[in-house]
Amino acid sequence: MQTVTVPAKTIEKILSRLDYLTQKVEDINIKLSGQEPSYGSDEWWKWSDAKAMQEVKEGKYTKIHNKKELRQYLNSLKTA
């Protein structure tokens, strides 16, 4: 058996790159499958933000200017 000594910084770089590549592969898998990432994960936040921005671009939002409008809107959800 042969032993190889590797500096700690090199090991840290390798592990950091592996983490980065793992993240990129997960991102690609999510995009290709079209499924929602695990709730609360970094991928989920990216996915959720992108989805929300797309909805805003499509005009799928409600403007609320004051408490009265907010109350009316929330009450309308109860009856829907």
N, C-alpha and C positions, 0 to 999 in steps of 0.2 A: 504494500500500500504506500502511496506517495502522498505527501502533505504539501499543500500549496498555501503560502501565506498571502493574504489579500488585505490591503489597508482598509480600515473601517470606512473611510470616505468613499472608496470604490464600491463597497457593499451598499452604502446608503444611496449612491447614485443609481446603482442597478435596481434596488428596490423602488426608488422613486420613479424610475422609468417604467418599471413593471406596473406600478399603480396607475400611471398615466395611460399606458397602453390598455390596461384592463378597462379603465373608464371609457376610452374611445371605442373599444369593441362593444361595450354595453350600450353606448350611445347609438352605434350603428345598428345593433340588433333591435333596439327599440324603434328606430326609424323604419327599418325594413319590415318589422312585424306590425307596426301601427298600434301596438298595445300601450296601455298606460304604465309608466314605471312605478316602482314601489312608492307608496305614499310617504312623503317627507324626505325622500332621498334627494341628493343633488340633481339627479336626472329628472325626478318628478318636478322640482321647482323650475328647471329650465323648460320642461315640457308644458307645465301649467302656465308659465309666463308667456310662452310663444302662443299657446292656445288662446289666452286672454287677449293678447295683442291682435290676433287675427279676428276675434269677435268684435273688438273695438273698431277695426278697419271696416268690418262688414256692417257697422251700425247697430250691433246687437248689445245695446246698453240702455240704461235709464238714467236720465239726469234728475237729481233731487236737489232742490235749492234751499230747503229749510226743514225744520222738524215736522211741520204740518204735512208737507209732501211725503216725508219719510214715513210718518205714521199711516197715511193713506195708502202708500205703496205696500207697506208690510201687512196692513189689514186686507188689502186686495189679494195677497198671496194666501191668506187663510181661507178665503172663500173660493179660490180657484180650484 
